[in-house]
Amino acid sequence: MFGGGGMNPRKMKQMMKQMGIDVTELDAEEVVIKTADEELVFSDAQVTRMDAQGQETYQIVGEPETRELGAGDDEEDADADDGAIPESDIEIVAQRAGASKDEAREALEAEDGDLAAAIARLE
């Protein structure tokens, strides 16, 4: 927008404020962009909101993970309905209890998918 390549960030912020542009850093955990064919998922992205004359613009900086449309949370819900343990739950239990994924899966199955009980079982 402005070619301020070598400009002091503080001076740049001051100039933008004079022009009525407000910049805010957002503490985003995840950003998902859905297209007709795929989803772009940004984890730990840096998100900035710029408000200029009532128009909000968002800037996302980070490396996206690409996944096929519909391969997100809906898949985990379907697994849970089938009685299968979601992979994310296995990873959480394994990490918290310091166990392998196989041990975490067995503990989750024994505790009917209860994360806290599975972690307690492994500790």
Secondary structure, 3 states (H helix, E strand, C coil): CCCCCCCCHHHHHHHHHHCCEEEEEECCCEEEEECCCEEEEEECCEEEEEEECCEEEEEEECCCEEEECCCCHHHHHHHHHCCCCCHHHHHHHHHHHCCCHHHHHHHHHHCCCCHHHHHHHHC
